[in-house]
Amino acid sequence: MEEVIAGSIAPRRFNMLLLGVFAALALALAAVGIYGVISYTVAQRTHEIGIRWRSARGPVMCAGWSSGKACGSCS
C-alpha cells in the first residue's frame, strides 16, 4: 500500500523539488543583480562619497545615501 501511495505522489514530489531549485536559482540571480547595481553606483560615486564622508555627514549617513541613490529613491 505504501508503495502505491509513494508511486502516486512521486511526480508531484519531483515537480516541487524542481520548483524549489528554480526558486533558489531565481533568488540567487536577484541577489547578484542587486549587488551589481549597488556596486556599480557606489563605484561611480566614490569621490563624492569620500567628500561627504569628510564633511558633516558620517559613515552611516553615507551608506544610506549611496543605497538610496542605487535604488533611485533619493535625489
All heavy atoms as TSV, in Angstrom:
chain	resi	resn	atom	element	x	y	z
A	1	MET	N	N	0.823	-1.204	0.000
A	1	MET	CA	C	0.000	0.000	0.000
A	1	MET	C	C	0.864	1.265	0.000
A	1	MET	O	O	0.567	2.212	-0.703
A	1	MET	CB	C	-0.923	-0.044	1.236
A	1	MET	CG	C	-1.899	1.072	1.273
A	1	MET	SD	S	-3.054	0.902	-0.093
A	1	MET	CE	C	-4.265	2.032	0.346
A	2	GLU	N	N	1.911	1.224	0.831
A	2	GLU	CA	C	2.788	2.389	0.890
A	2	GLU	C	C	3.505	2.624	-0.434
A	2	GLU	O	O	3.759	3.767	-0.814
A	2	GLU	CB	C	3.787	2.227	2.026
A	2	GLU	CG	C	3.167	2.299	3.395
A	2	GLU	CD	C	4.207	2.119	4.494
A	2	GLU	OE1	O	5.403	2.213	4.196
A	2	GLU	OE2	O	3.796	1.879	5.628
A	3	GLU	N	N	3.807	1.530	-1.143
A	3	GLU	CA	C	4.468	1.658	-2.444
A	3	GLU	C	C	3.547	2.322	-3.458
A	3	GLU	O	O	3.995	3.122	-4.293
A	3	GLU	CB	C	4.909	0.291	-2.944
A	3	GLU	CG	C	6.016	-0.323	-2.119
A	3	GLU	CD	C	6.353	-1.724	-2.593
A	3	GLU	OE1	O	5.887	-2.137	-3.672
A	3	GLU	OE2	O	7.086	-2.412	-1.865
A	4	VAL	N	N	2.278	2.004	-3.411
A	4	VAL	CA	C	1.309	2.598	-4.329
A	4	VAL	C	C	1.183	4.092	-4.060
A	4	VAL	O	O	1.169	4.917	-4.989
A	4	VAL	CB	C	-0.063	1.895	-4.205
A	4	VAL	CG1	C	-1.115	2.618	-5.032
A	4	VAL	CG2	C	0.052	0.442	-4.608
A	5	ILE	N	N	1.088	4.444	-2.792
A	5	ILE	CA	C	0.982	5.862	-2.422
A	5	ILE	C	C	2.252	6.604	-2.805
A	5	ILE	O	O	2.211	7.709	-3.372
A	5	ILE	CB	C	0.683	6.010	-0.921
A	5	ILE	CG1	C	-0.701	5.455	-0.608
A	5	ILE	CG2	C	0.776	7.466	-0.499
A	5	ILE	CD1	C	-1.025	5.405	0.861
A	6	ALA	N	N	3.420	6.024	-2.523
A	6	ALA	CA	C	4.692	6.663	-2.875
A	6	ALA	C	C	4.806	6.827	-4.388
A	6	ALA	O	O	5.303	7.855	-4.869
A	6	ALA	CB	C	5.854	5.848	-2.335
A	7	GLY	N	N	4.352	5.857	-5.137
A	7	GLY	CA	C	4.395	5.947	-6.600
A	7	GLY	C	C	3.453	6.999	-7.148
A	7	GLY	O	O	3.739	7.626	-8.164
A	8	SER	N	N	2.332	7.201	-6.477
A	8	SER	CA	C	1.367	8.174	-6.985
A	8	SER	C	C	1.781	9.617	-6.688
A	8	SER	O	O	1.397	10.524	-7.425
A	8	SER	CB	C	-0.018	7.906	-6.392
A	8	SER	OG	O	-0.029	8.206	-5.007
A	9	ILE	N	N	2.560	9.831	-5.635
A	9	ILE	CA	C	2.975	11.205	-5.327
A	9	ILE	C	C	4.384	11.524	-5.820
A	9	ILE	O	O	4.853	12.647	-5.661
A	9	ILE	CB	C	2.878	11.507	-3.821
A	9	ILE	CG1	C	3.835	10.635	-3.011
A	9	ILE	CG2	C	1.454	11.399	-3.330
A	9	ILE	CD1	C	3.946	11.051	-1.568
A	10	ALA	N	N	5.045	10.559	-6.448
A	10	ALA	CA	C	6.405	10.780	-6.951
A	10	ALA	C	C	6.475	11.913	-7.978
A	10	ALA	O	O	7.374	12.761	-7.889
A	10	ALA	CB	C	6.978	9.493	-7.519
A	11	PRO	N	N	5.554	11.994	-8.953
A	11	PRO	CA	C	5.633	13.122	-9.900
A	11	PRO	C	C	5.436	14.474	-9.217
A	11	PRO	O	O	6.111	15.450	-9.560
A	11	PRO	CB	C	4.501	12.843	-10.894
A	11	PRO	CG	C	4.232	11.393	-10.788
A	11	PRO	CD	C	4.532	11.032	-9.366
A	12	ARG	N	N	4.545	14.545	-8.256
A	12	ARG	CA	C	4.334	15.807	-7.527
A	12	ARG	C	C	5.575	16.182	-6.734
A	12	ARG	O	O	5.974	17.343	-6.688
A	12	ARG	CB	C	3.153	15.687	-6.579
A	12	ARG	CG	C	1.833	15.646	-7.274
A	12	ARG	CD	C	0.712	15.640	-6.265
A	12	ARG	NE	N	-0.558	15.397	-6.921
A	12	ARG	CZ	C	-1.672	15.204	-6.290
A	12	ARG	NH1	N	-1.707	15.219	-4.969
A	12	ARG	NH2	N	-2.785	14.993	-6.949
A	13	ARG	N	N	6.190	15.190	-6.111
A	13	ARG	CA	C	7.402	15.434	-5.325
A	13	ARG	C	C	8.521	15.957	-6.239
A	13	ARG	O	O	9.233	16.904	-5.892
A	13	ARG	CB	C	7.829	14.160	-4.620
A	13	ARG	CG	C	9.030	14.359	-3.734
A	13	ARG	CD	C	9.362	13.108	-2.986
A	13	ARG	NE	N	8.253	12.809	-2.074
A	13	ARG	CZ	C	8.118	11.674	-1.431
A	13	ARG	NH1	N	8.999	10.716	-1.589
A	13	ARG	NH2	N	7.098	11.479	-0.616
A	14	PHE	N	N	8.656	15.353	-7.418
A	14	PHE	CA	C	9.672	15.795	-8.364
A	14	PHE	C	C	9.395	17.220	-8.836
A	14	PHE	O	O	10.309	18.044	-8.927
A	14	PHE	CB	C	9.731	14.851	-9.569
A	14	PHE	CG	C	10.676	15.314	-10.632
A	14	PHE	CD1	C	12.045	15.235	-10.436
A	14	PHE	CD2	C	10.196	15.837	-11.818
A	14	PHE	CE1	C	12.926	15.667	-11.420
A	14	PHE	CE2	C	11.062	16.279	-12.800
A	14	PHE	CZ	C	12.434	16.194	-12.602
A	15	ASN	N	N	8.130	17.521	-9.140
A	15	ASN	CA	C	7.773	18.873	-9.585
A	15	ASN	C	C	8.058	19.906	-8.498
A	15	ASN	O	O	8.539	21.008	-8.794
A	15	ASN	CB	C	6.306	18.929	-10.004
A	15	ASN	CG	C	6.066	18.246	-11.327
A	15	ASN	OD1	O	6.986	18.060	-12.112
A	15	ASN	ND2	N	4.820	17.855	-11.565
A	16	MET	N	N	7.767	19.574	-7.259
A	16	MET	CA	C	8.030	20.512	-6.162
A	16	MET	C	C	9.534	20.711	-5.948
A	16	MET	O	O	9.985	21.810	-5.658
A	16	MET	CB	C	7.366	20.041	-4.874
A	16	MET	CG	C	5.849	20.109	-4.915
A	16	MET	SD	S	5.226	21.759	-5.328
A	16	MET	CE	C	5.727	22.651	-3.899
A	17	LEU	N	N	10.293	19.641	-6.106
A	17	LEU	CA	C	11.745	19.752	-5.999
A	17	LEU	C	C	12.289	20.647	-7.104
A	17	LEU	O	O	13.120	21.531	-6.858
A	17	LEU	CB	C	12.389	18.367	-6.069
A	17	LEU	CG	C	13.914	18.348	-6.045
A	17	LEU	CD1	C	14.413	18.797	-4.685
A	17	LEU	CD2	C	14.429	16.964	-6.383
A	18	LEU	N	N	11.812	20.443	-8.321
A	18	LEU	CA	C	12.238	21.261	-9.446
A	18	LEU	C	C	11.852	22.726	-9.243
A	18	LEU	O	O	12.652	23.637	-9.509
A	18	LEU	CB	C	11.618	20.722	-10.729
A	18	LEU	CG	C	12.269	21.079	-12.043
A	18	LEU	CD1	C	13.705	20.611	-12.063
A	18	LEU	CD2	C	11.492	20.449	-13.189
A	19	LEU	N	N	10.657	22.951	-8.755
A	19	LEU	CA	C	10.213	24.318	-8.472
A	19	LEU	C	C	11.086	24.968	-7.407
A	19	LEU	O	O	11.451	26.143	-7.525
A	19	LEU	CB	C	8.745	24.298	-8.020
A	19	LEU	CG	C	8.118	25.654	-7.717
A	19	LEU	CD1	C	7.991	26.467	-8.988
A	19	LEU	CD2	C	6.766	25.455	-7.061
A	20	GLY	N	N	11.434	24.229	-6.376
A	20	GLY	CA	C	12.304	24.756	-5.326
A	20	GLY	C	C	13.686	25.103	-5.842
A	20	GLY	O	O	14.273	26.133	-5.466
A	21	VAL	N	N	14.220	24.273	-6.724
A	21	VAL	CA	C	15.545	24.555	-7.301
A	21	VAL	C	C	15.494	25.822	-8.146
A	21	VAL	O	O	16.371	26.690	-8.052
A	21	VAL	CB	C	16.031	23.345	-8.131
A	21	VAL	CG1	C	17.242	23.706	-8.972
A	21	VAL	CG2	C	16.349	22.180	-7.219
A	22	PHE	N	N	14.470	25.960	-8.964
A	22	PHE	CA	C	14.347	27.166	-9.788
A	22	PHE	C	C	14.100	28.414	-8.937
A	22	PHE	O	O	14.586	29.501	-9.263
A	22	PHE	CB	C	13.251	27.012	-10.833
A	22	PHE	CG	C	13.670	26.181	-12.012
A	22	PHE	CD1	C	12.860	25.158	-12.476
A	22	PHE	CD2	C	14.875	26.396	-12.653
A	22	PHE	CE1	C	13.239	24.386	-13.558
A	22	PHE	CE2	C	15.272	25.636	-13.736
A	22	PHE	CZ	C	14.450	24.624	-14.190
A	23	ALA	N	N	13.366	28.285	-7.855
A	23	ALA	CA	C	13.137	29.423	-6.963
A	23	ALA	C	C	14.438	29.856	-6.298
A	23	ALA	O	O	14.726	31.052	-6.186
A	23	ALA	CB	C	12.097	29.067	-5.912
A	24	ALA	N	N	15.241	28.892	-5.869
A	24	ALA	CA	C	16.536	29.225	-5.267
A	24	ALA	C	C	17.457	29.877	-6.291
A	24	ALA	O	O	18.179	30.835	-5.972
A	24	ALA	CB	C	17.181	27.973	-4.692
A	25	LEU	N	N	17.434	29.394	-7.511
A	25	LEU	CA	C	18.245	29.987	-8.570
A	25	LEU	C	C	17.795	31.422	-8.863
A	25	LEU	O	O	18.629	32.322	-9.034
A	25	LEU	CB	C	18.156	29.135	-9.834
A	25	LEU	CG	C	18.968	29.599	-11.032
A	25	LEU	CD1	C	20.458	29.571	-10.711
A	25	LEU	CD2	C	18.661	28.720	-12.232
A	26	ALA	N	N	16.495	31.648	-8.904
A	26	ALA	CA	C	15.975	32.996	-9.132
A	26	ALA	C	C	16.367	33.937	-7.997
A	26	ALA	O	O	16.729	35.097	-8.237
A	26	ALA	CB	C	14.452	32.950	-9.282
A	27	LEU	N	N	16.314	33.454	-6.774
A	27	LEU	CA	C	16.706	34.275	-5.630
A	27	LEU	C	C	18.185	34.628	-5.693
A	27	LEU	O	O	18.568	35.772	-5.441
A	27	LEU	CB	C	16.382	33.534	-4.332
A	27	LEU	CG	C	16.659	34.280	-3.034
A	27	LEU	CD1	C	15.776	35.511	-2.931
A	27	LEU	CD2	C	16.426	33.352	-1.855
A	28	ALA	N	N	19.012	33.671	-6.057
A	28	ALA	CA	C	20.453	33.925	-6.167
A	28	ALA	C	C	20.740	34.925	-7.278
A	28	ALA	O	O	21.559	35.851	-7.106
A	28	ALA	CB	C	21.196	32.619	-6.417
A	29	LEU	N	N	20.085	34.785	-8.421
A	29	LEU	CA	C	20.294	35.732	-9.516
A	29	LEU	C	C	19.830	37.142	-9.145
A	29	LEU	O	O	20.468	38.129	-9.502
A	29	LEU	CB	C	19.564	35.256	-10.775
A	29	LEU	CG	C	20.211	34.096	-11.511
A	29	LEU	CD1	C	19.303	33.622	-12.642
A	29	LEU	CD2	C	21.568	34.503	-12.059
A	30	ALA	N	N	18.727	37.236	-8.436
A	30	ALA	CA	C	18.242	38.548	-7.999
A	30	ALA	C	C	19.225	39.191	-7.026
A	30	ALA	O	O	19.510	40.391	-7.117
A	30	ALA	CB	C	16.873	38.416	-7.351
A	31	ALA	N	N	19.770	38.408	-6.102
A	31	ALA	CA	C	20.738	38.945	-5.139
A	31	ALA	C	C	21.997	39.420	-5.843
A	31	ALA	O	O	22.532	40.497	-5.527
A	31	ALA	CB	C	21.077	37.884	-4.090
A	32	VAL	N	N	22.485	38.650	-6.803
A	32	VAL	CA	C	23.677	39.054	-7.550
A	32	VAL	C	C	23.394	40.315	-8.356
A	32	VAL	O	O	24.238	41.215	-8.439
A	32	VAL	CB	C	24.156	37.902	-8.458
A	32	VAL	CG1	C	25.207	38.361	-9.451
A	32	VAL	CG2	C	24.706	36.770	-7.614
A	33	GLY	N	N	22.209	40.415	-8.934
A	33	GLY	CA	C	21.851	41.606	-9.707
A	33	GLY	C	C	21.773	42.851	-8.843
A	33	GLY	O	O	22.274	43.914	-9.223
A	34	ILE	N	N	21.147	42.753	-7.684
A	34	ILE	CA	C	21.056	43.898	-6.778
A	34	ILE	C	C	22.445	44.301	-6.301
A	34	ILE	O	O	22.783	45.488	-6.247
A	34	ILE	CB	C	20.122	43.577	-5.593
A	34	ILE	CG1	C	18.679	43.485	-6.090
A	34	ILE	CG2	C	20.241	44.627	-4.491
A	34	ILE	CD1	C	17.709	42.963	-5.071
A	35	TYR	N	N	23.279	43.310	-5.963
A	35	TYR	CA	C	24.651	43.611	-5.557
A	35	TYR	C	C	25.398	44.331	-6.680
A	35	TYR	O	O	26.129	45.292	-6.440
A	35	TYR	CB	C	25.391	42.326	-5.183
A	35	TYR	CG	C	26.848	42.552	-4.888
A	35	TYR	CD1	C	27.252	43.069	-3.666
A	35	TYR	CD2	C	27.819	42.264	-5.840
A	35	TYR	CE1	C	28.582	43.287	-3.391
A	35	TYR	CE2	C	29.154	42.487	-5.579
A	35	TYR	CZ	C	29.533	42.999	-4.354
A	35	TYR	OH	O	30.849	43.221	-4.103
A	36	GLY	N	N	25.219	43.893	-7.902
A	36	GLY	CA	C	25.896	44.514	-9.040
A	36	GLY	C	C	25.469	45.953	-9.251
A	36	GLY	O	O	26.306	46.826	-9.510
A	37	VAL	N	N	24.187	46.230	-9.150
A	37	VAL	CA	C	23.691	47.600	-9.343
A	37	VAL	C	C	24.221	48.518	-8.249
A	37	VAL	O	O	24.687	49.628	-8.528
A	37	VAL	CB	C	22.145	47.618	-9.374
A	37	VAL	CG1	C	21.599	49.029	-9.263
A	37	VAL	CG2	C	21.650	46.952	-10.639
A	38	ILE	N	N	24.178	48.068	-7.001
A	38	ILE	CA	C	24.672	48.900	-5.904
A	38	ILE	C	C	26.176	49.093	-6.021
A	38	ILE	O	O	26.694	50.191	-5.821
A	38	ILE	CB	C	24.269	48.299	-4.551
A	38	ILE	CG1	C	22.755	48.434	-4.371
A	38	ILE	CG2	C	25.001	48.978	-3.406
A	38	ILE	CD1	C	22.217	47.782	-3.133
A	39	SER	N	N	26.900	48.048	-6.383
A	39	SER	CA	C	28.347	48.147	-6.546
A	39	SER	C	C	28.704	49.128	-7.657
A	39	SER	O	O	29.620	49.938	-7.513
A	39	SER	CB	C	28.925	46.770	-6.855
A	39	SER	OG	O	30.283	46.855	-7.143
A	40	TYR	N	N	27.996	49.069	-8.766
A	40	TYR	CA	C	28.243	49.977	-9.878
A	40	TYR	C	C	27.973	51.425	-9.476
A	40	TYR	O	O	28.753	52.322	-9.781
A	40	TYR	CB	C	27.369	49.592	-11.065
A	40	TYR	CG	C	27.501	50.523	-12.244
A	40	TYR	CD1	C	28.616	50.467	-13.068
A	40	TYR	CD2	C	26.518	51.463	-12.518
A	40	TYR	CE1	C	28.744	51.320	-14.143
A	40	TYR	CE2	C	26.637	52.323	-13.598
A	40	TYR	CZ	C	27.754	52.245	-14.413
A	40	TYR	OH	O	27.877	53.098	-15.466
A	41	THR	N	N	26.866	51.658	-8.777
A	41	THR	CA	C	26.516	53.012	-8.356
A	41	THR	C	C	27.546	53.567	-7.385
A	41	THR	O	O	27.958	54.728	-7.503
A	41	THR	CB	C	25.123	53.027	-7.710
A	41	THR	OG1	O	24.191	52.510	-8.644
A	41	THR	CG2	C	24.715	54.418	-7.298
A	42	VAL	N	N	27.973	52.764	-6.438
A	42	VAL	CA	C	28.970	53.222	-5.470
A	42	VAL	C	C	30.296	53.481	-6.169
A	42	VAL	O	O	30.982	54.462	-5.869
A	42	VAL	CB	C	29.126	52.202	-4.325
A	42	VAL	CG1	C	30.314	52.531	-3.447
A	42	VAL	CG2	C	27.849	52.165	-3.483
A	43	ALA	N	N	30.658	52.644	-7.127
A	43	ALA	CA	C	31.912	52.858	-7.861
A	43	ALA	C	C	31.870	54.153	-8.669
A	43	ALA	O	O	32.889	54.845	-8.795
A	43	ALA	CB	C	32.184	51.678	-8.783
A	44	GLN	N	N	30.715	54.500	-9.195
A	44	GLN	CA	C	30.587	55.739	-9.958
A	44	GLN	C	C	30.660	56.972	-9.063
A	44	GLN	O	O	31.050	58.038	-9.503
A	44	GLN	CB	C	29.253	55.751	-10.716
A	44	GLN	CG	C	29.162	54.701	-11.793
A	44	GLN	CD	C	30.141	54.944	-12.909
A	44	GLN	OE1	O	30.276	56.054	-13.396
A	44	GLN	NE2	N	30.841	53.890	-13.305
A	45	ARG	N	N	30.304	56.843	-7.792
A	45	ARG	CA	C	30.224	57.993	-6.893
A	45	ARG	C	C	31.230	57.915	-5.749
A	45	ARG	O	O	31.025	58.529	-4.706
A	45	ARG	CB	C	28.814	58.099	-6.330
A	45	ARG	CG	C	27.783	58.281	-7.417
A	45	ARG	CD	C	26.446	58.582	-6.808
A	45	ARG	NE	N	25.465	58.791	-7.836
A	45	ARG	CZ	C	25.140	59.995	-8.315
A	45	ARG	NH1	N	25.721	61.056	-7.852
A	45	ARG	NH2	N	24.234	60.100	-9.257
A	46	THR	N	N	32.316	57.205	-5.922
A	46	THR	CA	C	33.292	57.027	-4.848
A	46	THR	C	C	33.873	58.362	-4.398
A	46	THR	O	O	34.004	58.615	-3.197
A	46	THR	CB	C	34.422	56.089	-5.310
A	46	THR	OG1	O	33.846	54.847	-5.664
A	46	THR	CG2	C	35.434	55.870	-4.216
A	47	HIS	N	N	34.202	59.215	-5.337
A	47	HIS	CA	C	34.785	60.511	-4.981
A	47	HIS	C	C	33.789	61.354	-4.183
A	47	HIS	O	O	34.136	61.942	-3.155
A	47	HIS	CB	C	35.212	61.249	-6.251
A	47	HIS	CG	C	35.865	62.559	-5.980
A	47	HIS	ND1	N	37.110	62.659	-5.405
A	47	HIS	CD2	C	35.442	63.830	-6.184
A	47	HIS	CE1	C	37.421	63.944	-5.272
A	47	HIS	NE2	N	36.421	64.664	-5.739
A	48	GLU	N	N	32.560	61.399	-4.653
A	48	GLU	CA	C	31.535	62.186	-3.961
A	48	GLU	C	C	31.246	61.618	-2.573
A	48	GLU	O	O	31.049	62.373	-1.612
A	48	GLU	CB	C	30.261	62.200	-4.799
A	48	GLU	CG	C	29.189	63.109	-4.251
A	48	GLU	CD	C	27.988	63.182	-5.173
A	48	GLU	OE1	O	28.038	62.652	-6.289
A	48	GLU	OE2	O	26.993	63.776	-4.740
A	49	ILE	N	N	31.254	60.305	-2.446
A	49	ILE	CA	C	31.030	59.691	-1.137
A	49	ILE	C	C	32.170	60.046	-0.193
A	49	ILE	O	O	31.954	60.325	0.990
A	49	ILE	CB	C	30.875	58.161	-1.282
A	49	ILE	CG1	C	29.551	57.848	-1.976
A	49	ILE	CG2	C	30.923	57.464	0.072
A	49	ILE	CD1	C	29.388	56.393	-2.376
A	50	GLY	N	N	33.414	60.065	-0.701
A	50	GLY	CA	C	34.559	60.452	0.127
A	50	GLY	C	C	34.442	61.874	0.643
A	50	GLY	O	O	34.769	62.159	1.805
A	51	ILE	N	N	33.981	62.769	-0.202
A	51	ILE	CA	C	33.796	64.161	0.229
A	51	ILE	C	C	32.703	64.248	1.284
A	51	ILE	O	O	32.852	64.923	2.306
A	51	ILE	CB	C	33.461	65.048	-0.988
A	51	ILE	CG1	C	34.688	65.146	-1.897
A	51	ILE	CG2	C	33.003	66.434	-0.537
A	51	ILE	CD1	C	34.416	65.816	-3.211
A	52	ARG	N	N	31.603	63.548	1.085
A	52	ARG	CA	C	30.522	63.577	2.072
A	52	ARG	C	C	30.955	62.930	3.383
A	52	ARG	O	O	30.528	63.335	4.455
A	52	ARG	CB	C	29.288	62.868	1.522
A	52	ARG	CG	C	28.604	63.669	0.442
A	52	ARG	CD	C	27.411	62.899	-0.092
A	52	ARG	NE	N	26.819	63.574	-1.202
A	52	ARG	CZ	C	25.808	64.441	-1.103
A	52	ARG	NH1	N	25.293	64.711	0.080
A	52	ARG	NH2	N	25.321	65.016	-2.167
A	53	TRP	N	N	31.789	61.909	3.295
A	53	TRP	CA	C	32.281	61.232	4.495
A	53	TRP	C	C	33.080	62.209	5.345
A	53	TRP	O	O	32.983	62.219	6.570
A	53	TRP	CB	C	33.158	60.058	4.071
A	53	TRP	CG	C	33.497	59.104	5.168
A	53	TRP	CD1	C	34.221	59.366	6.275
A	53	TRP	CD2	C	33.130	57.730	5.250
A	53	TRP	NE1	N	34.344	58.242	7.036
A	53	TRP	CE2	C	33.686	57.221	6.433
A	53	TRP	CE3	C	32.411	56.892	4.431
A	53	TRP	CZ2	C	33.532	55.896	6.808
A	53	TRP	CZ3	C	32.265	55.583	4.813
A	53	TRP	CH2	C	32.815	55.101	5.996
A	54	ARG	N	N	33.907	63.043	4.699
A	54	ARG	CA	C	34.744	64.002	5.423
A	54	ARG	C	C	33.955	65.218	5.905
A	54	ARG	O	O	34.388	65.895	6.824
A	54	ARG	CB	C	35.888	64.491	4.530
A	54	ARG	CG	C	36.872	63.431	4.193
A	54	ARG	CD	C	37.726	63.153	5.369
A	54	ARG	NE	N	38.714	62.140	5.011
A	54	ARG	CZ	C	39.594	61.674	5.841
A	54	ARG	NH1	N	39.625	62.106	7.077
A	54	ARG	NH2	N	40.448	60.774	5.463
A	55	SER	N	N	32.842	65.495	5.274
A	55	SER	CA	C	32.062	66.663	5.685
A	55	SER	C	C	31.210	66.320	6.904
A	55	SER	O	O	31.508	65.409	7.649
A	55	SER	CB	C	31.193	67.135	4.519
A	55	SER	OG	O	30.198	66.191	4.241
A	56	ALA	N	N	30.138	67.014	7.105
A	56	ALA	CA	C	29.314	66.865	8.304
A	56	ALA	C	C	28.639	65.498	8.405
A	56	ALA	O	O	28.308	65.064	9.498
A	56	ALA	CB	C	28.241	67.954	8.321
A	57	ARG	N	N	28.425	64.822	7.298
A	57	ARG	CA	C	27.775	63.514	7.345
A	57	ARG	C	C	28.762	62.455	7.786
A	57	ARG	O	O	29.924	62.481	7.454
A	57	ARG	CB	C	27.230	63.128	5.980
A	57	ARG	CG	C	26.068	63.973	5.564
A	57	ARG	CD	C	25.540	63.462	4.254
A	57	ARG	NE	N	24.301	64.159	3.933
A	57	ARG	CZ	C	23.390	63.667	3.140
A	57	ARG	NH1	N	23.558	62.504	2.595
A	57	ARG	NH2	N	22.305	64.342	2.889
A	58	GLY	N	N	28.274	61.489	8.509
A	58	GLY	CA	C	29.126	60.396	8.971
A	58	GLY	C	C	29.032	59.194	8.061
A	58	GLY	O	O	28.326	59.214	7.055
A	59	PRO	N	N	29.725	58.131	8.406
A	59	PRO	CA	C	29.689	56.935	7.566
A	59	PRO	C	C	28.321	56.290	7.464
A	59	PRO	O	O	27.974	55.726	6.433
A	59	PRO	CB	C	30.687	55.996	8.230
A	59	PRO	CG	C	31.041	56.589	9.530
A	59	PRO	CD	C	30.635	58.018	9.509
A	60	VAL	N	N	27.518	56.398	8.502
A	60	VAL	CA	C	26.186	55.782	8.462
A	60	VAL	C	C	25.306	56.523	7.461
A	60	VAL	O	O	24.592	55.907	6.676
A	60	VAL	CB	C	25.544	55.793	9.871
A	60	VAL	CG1	C	24.112	55.315	9.816
A	60	VAL	CG2	C	26.368	54.955	10.823
A	61	MET	N	N	25.377	57.847	7.450
A	61	MET	CA	C	24.578	58.623	6.504
A	61	MET	C	C	25.035	58.373	5.072
A	61	MET	O	O	24.227	58.329	4.164
A	61	MET	CB	C	24.669	60.117	6.833
A	61	MET	CG	C	23.988	60.494	8.136
A	61	MET	SD	S	22.215	60.194	8.087
A	61	MET	CE	C	21.715	61.464	6.972
A	62	CYS	N	N	26.322	58.189	4.864
A	62	CYS	CA	C	26.828	57.926	3.514
A	62	CYS	C	C	26.343	56.572	3.006
A	62	CYS	O	O	26.037	56.419	1.833
A	62	CYS	CB	C	28.356	57.971	3.485
A	62	CYS	SG	S	28.993	59.643	3.584
A	63	ALA	N	N	26.292	55.587	3.877
A	63	ALA	CA	C	25.823	54.264	3.459
A	63	ALA	C	C	24.357	54.342	3.043
A	63	ALA	O	O	23.963	53.770	2.025
A	63	ALA	CB	C	26.011	53.256	4.583
A	64	GLY	N	N	23.555	55.055	3.804
A	64	GLY	CA	C	22.146	55.208	3.446
A	64	GLY	C	C	21.969	56.025	2.183
A	64	GLY	O	O	21.124	55.729	1.339
A	65	TRP	N	N	22.803	57.026	2.003
A	65	TRP	CA	C	22.716	57.866	0.818
A	65	TRP	C	C	23.075	57.078	-0.430
A	65	TRP	O	O	22.400	57.165	-1.440
A	65	TRP	CB	C	23.646	59.070	0.989
A	65	TRP	CG	C	23.684	59.954	-0.206
A	65	TRP	CD1	C	22.790	60.910	-0.545
A	65	TRP	CD2	C	24.676	59.949	-1.241
A	65	TRP	NE1	N	23.162	61.496	-1.710
A	65	TRP	CE2	C	24.301	60.938	-2.169
A	65	TRP	CE3	C	25.818	59.212	-1.463
A	65	TRP	CZ2	C	25.061	61.202	-3.301
A	65	TRP	CZ3	C	26.559	59.479	-2.584
A	65	TRP	CH2	C	26.178	60.457	-3.483
A	66	SER	N	N	24.132	56.268	-0.357
A	66	SER	CA	C	24.566	55.525	-1.545
A	66	SER	C	C	23.555	54.438	-1.907
A	66	SER	O	O	23.297	54.217	-3.086
A	66	SER	CB	C	25.946	54.911	-1.327
A	66	SER	OG	O	25.917	53.988	-0.264
A	67	SER	N	N	22.978	53.765	-0.929
A	67	SER	CA	C	21.990	52.742	-1.246
A	67	SER	C	C	20.707	53.397	-1.776
A	67	SER	O	O	20.042	52.840	-2.633
A	67	SER	CB	C	21.697	51.858	-0.049
A	67	SER	OG	O	21.129	52.620	0.985
A	68	GLY	N	N	20.362	54.572	-1.279
A	68	GLY	CA	C	19.200	55.285	-1.795
A	68	GLY	C	C	19.412	55.723	-3.221
A	68	GLY	O	O	18.495	55.683	-4.054
A	69	LYS	N	N	20.626	56.130	-3.557
A	69	LYS	CA	C	20.929	56.503	-4.929
A	69	LYS	C	C	20.835	55.304	-5.859
A	69	LYS	O	O	20.382	55.414	-6.981
A	69	LYS	CB	C	22.339	57.105	-5.028
A	69	LYS	CG	C	22.433	58.518	-4.566
A	69	LYS	CD	C	21.714	59.412	-5.541
A	69	LYS	CE	C	22.121	60.835	-5.320
A	69	LYS	NZ	N	21.485	61.741	-6.244
A	70	ALA	N	N	21.299	54.160	-5.386
A	70	ALA	CA	C	21.259	52.949	-6.220
A	70	ALA	C	C	19.815	52.540	-6.507
A	70	ALA	O	O	19.504	52.073	-7.589
A	70	ALA	CB	C	22.001	51.818	-5.535
A	71	CYS	N	N	18.947	52.756	-5.543
A	71	CYS	CA	C	17.545	52.385	-5.729
A	71	CYS	C	C	16.753	53.481	-6.435
A	71	CYS	O	O	15.625	53.263	-6.834
A	71	CYS	CB	C	16.894	52.087	-4.380
A	71	CYS	SG	S	17.629	50.673	-3.562
A	72	GLY	N	N	17.336	54.670	-6.552
A	72	GLY	CA	C	16.661	55.765	-7.227
A	72	GLY	C	C	15.666	56.502	-6.361
A	72	GLY	O	O	14.843	57.247	-6.856
A	73	SER	N	N	15.740	56.314	-5.049
A	73	SER	CA	C	14.747	56.952	-4.173
A	73	SER	C	C	15.217	58.308	-3.662
A	73	SER	O	O	14.414	59.068	-3.156
A	73	SER	CB	C	14.419	56.037	-2.993
A	73	SER	OG	O	15.584	55.807	-2.222
A	74	CYS	N	N	16.490	58.611	-3.748
A	74	CYS	CA	C	16.996	59.917	-3.316
A	74	CYS	C	C	17.373	60.757	-4.525
A	74	CYS	O	O	17.649	60.254	-5.592
A	74	CYS	CB	C	18.244	59.753	-2.438
A	74	CYS	SG	S	17.893	59.155	-0.803
A	75	SER	N	N	17.415	62.043	-4.327
A	75	SER	CA	C	17.841	62.907	-5.423
A	75	SER	C	C	19.137	63.592	-5.089
A	75	SER	O	O	19.616	63.554	-4.003
A	75	SER	CB	C	16.783	63.940	-5.723
A	75	SER	OG	O	16.513	64.694	-4.553
